[in-house]
Amino acid sequence: MNTKDKNHEQDRLGELKRGQRIAFTATYVTLMLAVMKVLVGHFFDSEVLMADAFHSGADLLAIFASGFGLWLASRQKTARFPYGLYKAETLVSLFIGAGLLWAGFELLRDGYHELFSEVRVTSFPVVPVVASVVSLVVSYFIARKEKKVGRAINSQSLMINASESFLDIFVSGVVLAGILLDYAGLPYIEGIIIMVISLLIFRLGLKSMWTSFFVLMDANLDPKLQLEIEEKVNEIYGVKGVGDIRIRQSGPFKMIECKIETSATLPLYRAHELADQVEEFIVGNYGHIESVFIHIEPAREEVVSAIVPVKDVNGLDSRVHGHFGRAPCFVILKIDAGDVKIEDFFSNSYLAEKRHIGIKVIKAVIKYKLDVLFTSQIGELSFYMLKNSFVDIYRIEEGKTVREVVEQYRRKDLEPILKPTHSLEESQGTAQ
């Protein structure tokens, strides 16, 4: 594993450990809240606070399960688990969803019973009120922290728990209202609101299980990202086509597979460089990427973009100039199996300059994403600049028409130029 991969691995482990810390801290705090509610509810005969303690107990299990899942996901990769244990976090999210369904059902039942409860409170319940307020405030801070860290590390289970913690704020508010309404002799309002919140919890549990199921089944959950990556990668110079992009969610991370097409004549080392460039672009521009696999195939080009240095502007009957850099004009072509179209004519405005004319021409025309150059001669700097830009170069005869050059290319009668036709020193007096 190289230094870059090691740093990437350390960053991932750091994110997971950050999630563990907040999950286990929230577990401890939720445990304290649940114990407080049980004690206050028992000694002050507050059934609604006891029900809230039961609800906090369900939250406690869910948050602990989230922390445990993140702990499993942070374990080192092994021979048995070469892709890591990131999906342990998703598996735990599935169980969290089931726990939320159960908690929602129990809370619904408690709310239904509260509709028919009798008023029993004769003195103002100071301690139960204080306990509810403390629960409300603490739940707020827990929810904010879980949401912040969950978004930062893209943890599905933490964001689910954050949503549940925000619901806890409302539950605590309802409990507080229920205690006060019970003292005022109107307990039925408390039961109605608790039943509504129980349905929200039930919905959250279903959503958690549904999302976790699709993640475990490697479903594509982000088609928008898929289209965006395809569009952006296709803009990288040297990439002649993008297809079959696959995105798998693995816990808080994404694994991406991407197939790209490039020139069939590209050397192996250049193909690897292009693959590295695509990988670095994806990792550098999109967060929470665990791995990127790039598969390279030779392009089956139906349309080729070509450039020809010419002496005059006369359509396809323009005559080939004898040197790339010194040509007064260039014709840009689109060639396919049955047709050839002139895309543009580029006038060489650099002829009055003394050095590196060809380099300046290349910088001006590279925007056309050229595939092929047809020329009689080319200097050293221009040759290597074009080859580094994934352009194939073919030798043609001076004086031929563009039409004749295209016909030779289609018949595969042209010889590729594999090295500069003259050296850098020889180019100084002419042009690149």
N, C-alpha and C positions, 0 to 999 in steps of 0.2 A: 504494500500500500504506500503510495507516494505521499509527500507532505501535504499536498492540497486535499487529498482524500482523507487523510488523518484529521486535518483541521475541520473538514466538513462533518466527519463522524463525531468529533468532539462537540461541534455546535449542536448537532442533533441530540446527543446525550445531555448536553447542558439544558436544552429546552425541556426535555422530558423530566429531568431532575427538578427543574423549576416548577413544573406542573405537580410533581410529587409533593414538594414542600407545601404548596398552597392547599392541596387536597388533604394531606394529613393534618395540617394546621386547622383547616375547616372541620375536619372530623373531630378533633379534640374540643374545639369551641362548641360544636353542635352537641357533643356528648354532655358538656357542662350545662348547656341550655336545657337539654332533655331532663337531666337529673334535677335541675332547679324547678322545672315545671311539675315533675312528678311529686317532689316534696311539697311544693306550695299547693298544688292541687289536692294532695292527700290531706294535709293538715288544715286546709281552709275549705275543704269540701266543695271544690270547684271542678265539676265534671267537664266543663268545656276546656279548662286548662289541662286536665288529664288527657283529653282527646288530642289537644295540641301537642302534648308530650309524646303521645303515640305517633303522631305525624312526624315530629322531630326525630323519633327513633328510626322511622323509615328513611328519612333524609340521611341520618347517620350511616346507615348501611350503604346507601347509594354513594355517598361521598367517599367512604372508606374503600368501596369497590373501585371507584375511579382512581384513587391513589394507588391501590394495589395493581390495577391494570397498567398505569403509567410506570410503576416500578418494574413490572414484567417487561414492558416495552423497552425499557432502558438497558436491559441485559445485553451483554455482548453477543454478536452473531457467533454461531457455532456450526460444526459440520452438519448437525441434524437440522438446524434452523439457519440456513445460509442467508435468508432474507430478513433475519431478525424476528423479534416478537412484537412488532409494532401493532399487529392486529389484535393482540391481547387487550389493548385499550378499547377497540371496537367491540370485542366479545363482551367485555365488562359493560359497555354501554347498552348492549342488548339486555343484560340482566338488570341493569338500572331501569330500563324501560319497563320490564316486567314488574319490578318493585314499585314503580310509580303507578302502574295500573292497579296493583293491589292496594297501595296507599289511597289512591283516588276512590276505589270502591269502598274501603273502610270509612273514609271521611264522608262519603255520600251517605252511608248508613248512619253514621253519627249525626250528620246534619238532619236526616229524616227523624231520628229519635228526638232531636232537640226541638222539633216543631211541636211536640206534645209534652215537653217537660214542664213541670210546675215551678212557680216562683218560690224560692226557698230563702233568698238572701234578705236579711233584716237589717244588717249594718253595712256600712260602706266597705267594700272589699279592697282595702288599701294595698295589702301585700300582693294579691293576684293582679291588681292593676299595674303595680310596679314591675312585677315579673313579665307581664305582657309587653310593657314599654321597653324593658331591657331586651326582650326577645326580638322586638321589632327593629330596634336600633342595631343590634349585633347582626341580625339577618341582612340588613342593608349593606353593612360593610363587607360581610362575607360574600354577598352576591356581586358587589362591585369588583372585589379582588378576583373572584373566580372568573368573571366575565373578561376582565382585563388580561389575565394570564392565559385563559382559554383561547382568546382571539390571538394573542401574541404567539402562542405555540401551536395554534390550530388543533386544539384538543377537543374532540367531539364530546367526550364524557364530561369534561370540565364545563363546557358551554351548556350542556344539558343541566348539570347541577346548578350553574349560575341562574338559568331560567327558573329552576325549582326554588332556588333561594329567593329570587325576586317574588315568586308566588308566596313564599314564607312570610314576606313582609306584609302582604295583604291578609294572609291567614292570621298573622299576629294582630293585625289591625281589626280583623273580624272578631277574633277572640276577645280583644280589649272591648270592642263595641258590645259583644255578647255579654261580657261580665257586667258592663254598665247597664245594658238593657235588661239583663236579668234582675239587677238591683231595682230598675225602674218598673219591672213587672211586664216587660214586653219581650219574652224570650224567643217568640216565633220568628222574629226578624233575623236573629242570629242563625237559626237553622236554615233559613232560605239562602242566606249568603254563603254559608259553609257548603251547602249542596252545589251552588254555582261554582265555587272555587274547586270543589272536588271534581267537577266535570272538566275544568281547565287542566287539572293535574292528570286526569285520565287521558285527555287529548295529548298532553306532553309525553306521556308514557307511550302512547301509540306511535307518535312521531319518532321517538327515540328508537323503538324497536324496528319500525319501518326503514329508517335510514341505516341502522346498523345491519339489517338484513341485506340491503342492497350493497353496502360496502363489503361485507363478507362474501357476497356473490360476484365481486369485481365489476359491478355495474358502472357505467359512465355517468357520474353525478355532476359533471361540469362540462357540458357540451360547448358553452360559451368560451371557456378557456381553451378547449380543443381547437375551435375555429380560429381563435386569436393566435395561438402558437403556430398553426398552419400558415396563417397569413404572414406573420412576422418572419418565420424561418424562410419562407419562400422569397423574401426580400434580400436575404443574405447572398452576396455575390458568390457565384460558383454553384449554388443550389438551383437545379433546373426543374425541380418538381418536388412536392411534398405530399405524402399520402399515408394512410394507415396509422394515424396518430392514436395511441391508446393511453388512457390515464387511469391508473388504479389507485384508489385510496387505501393506505395501509396505516391504520391508526391516525396520528396527526399528520402524516406525511403522504406525499404523492410519488408514485413511480410512473415514469413516462417512457413509452416506446415510440420511436419516430422513424419512419422510412423516408429517406431522401434520395433524389436522383441527381447525378452529376455527370460530367463528360466521361464517355467510355474510354477516352485516351488518357485520362488523368492518372499520373503515377500513384502507386499505392501510398507512398508517404504523404502525398498531397491530399489524397482522399482521407487519410487519418487526420491530417491537420484541419480539413474542412469539418469532419465529424466533431473534433474537439471544439472548433469554433461554434458550432451549433449547440453543443452541450453547454459550453460556458455561457452562451446567450440565454438559454432557458433557465439555467440555475441562477444566473445573475439578475434576471428580470422578473422571476416568479418565486415567491416564497414557499417554504416547507416542501422542497423537492428532495426526496431521499436519493433517487437515482434517475439517470437518463441513459437510455440505451438507443444508440443511433445505428440504424442499418442502412448501408449505402448500396445503391444499385446503379448500373449504367443507364443513362437516360435514353429512352426510346423516343428521340426527338422527332416530332412531326413537323415542327417549324424551327429553322435555324436562322439566327441573326448573324449576318456577315458584313464585313467591311472590305472595300477594294479601293486602293489609291488609283486615281485616274487623272489623265491629262486634260480632259475637257468634260463639259456637262452636256451629255447627249443621250440621256436615258440609258437603256440597256446596251446601246451602241457606243457608249463612252469607252475610250481606249485606256488600257492599263498603263500607268506610269512606271518607270523603271526602279523607283526607290520609294520606300514607305514614307520617310520623314520629309522628303523634298517634293512630294506630290502636291500640286496646286489645289486638288480637290479630292474628296472621298465620297463614295456612294455607299449608303447603308441599305442592306437588303434583308428581306424576309423570304427565305427559301423553304418551300414545302415540296411534297412529292409531286404535285401537279402544277405548281405555279411559282412565280417569283415576282415579288413586289418591291418597288423602291420605297423605302420608308423615309429617307431623307438624303439630302446632299449637304456635306459639310465642307465649307471653304477653309483652306489652310491660311489662317491669318498670321502665322508665326514664321513665314518664309524669310522675312527681313532679319530675323534674329540669327545669331551665329552658332549657338550651342543647344543641344538637346531638344531640337524641334519635335522629334518623334515622341518624346516623353510628354511634351505639352499637348500634342494632338491626342495621345491616349487619354490623358486626364480629362480632355474635353468630350471625348466620344464614349467613355466607359459607361456613361449613364444608359446606353442602349443595351446593356447586358449582352455584350458580344460573345458569340460562340466561336466564330471563325474569322481569320484574316487571310486574304489572298494577296500575295505580294511577290515581287521579283527579288528584292533585297531588303534586309532589315538589320539594323545595328544591334550591338550587344545589349545596351541598356533597354531599348524598346523591346527586344526579344524577351528578356527575362521579366520585364514588367508585365507583358501580355501573358506569358506562361503562368506567372503568379496570380494572374486574374482569370485563370482557367480558360484561356483562349487558345484554340488550335490554329497553327499557322501552316499554310500550304504554298508551295512554290508555283508561280505562274509566269508566263512569258510576257515581256513588255510588248505593248502594241496590240495584244488581244482585246477583243471587246468583252464587256462584262457578261453579255449573253453567252459568249463562247466559254468563258470561265465557269459559269454556272453549269453549262452542259458537261464540261469536263468533270466538275465536282460530282455531279449526279452519276456519271459513268465510273466514278472512283478512279479517274486517270491521273489525279494530281498527287504529287509527291509531298509528303509532310516535311517541313523544315524543322530539323531537330536541334540545330545550333545556329547561332548568328552567322549571317553571310559575311560579315566583316567585323573586326575587333573594335574595341573602344577607341584605340589610338587612330585607326583608320577612319573612324566616324567623326573625329574632331573637325576635319576639314570639310565634311559634307553635312550630315545630320543623322540623328538616330532614326 
